[in-house]
Amino acid sequence: MALNNATRRFRLLIIHGRRYQFVDRYETWVQYRSRRPLQRVDMRPLAERLTARERTSATWSADAPGSLTPTMRVVEESSLEPVEMRDMVIDHLRHAAPAWDPYAGAG
């Protein structure tokens, strides 16, 4: 909650040392009225790519895009550099097709 109150962003990339977490906030699941958030993308393919790049046994997981607050996280400390991981997240968000649209079918 503290992070949600500190930013107007709907997507959060949290870096704490070598522990990483990406979250689509709840507002991206509903028909938000004051502005339209970017559509969610499926982060599960990126989680698989990140796991494949790990040089240790670190494993990434991601929730389905239809979850209330889908989260992608590394289970233990990652071997990936923060910049490398951040750049992969940005690239995935730029190129992946939208996977959840709360406005679909809403006239």
C-alpha positions, 0 to 999 in steps of 0.5 A: 500500500505504501508504494501505491500511495507514493506513485501514480504508476500502474506498473511497479518494478521493485528492485531490492538488492538482487531480489526483483518483483514486477507488479501490475496494480489492481487498477489495471484489472478494473475499468478505471475512470479518471485515466486508462492504464496501459493494458496488461501483458502476460509476463509468464514468457518473460519469467521463463526467459529470465529463469533460462538466463540465471547462472544459479538455481534462481527461478522466476514465476509470474501470475496470469494476466487476469489475476487481481494483481499479477506479479512476476518475481524471482523466488530467491536472489537472482544472479542477473544484474539489475540493469539487465533485468530491467531492460528485459522487462522494458523490452517485454512490455514494449513488444508483448501483445496485450493480454488483459483489457478490462474495457473489452466489450464495454461500449 
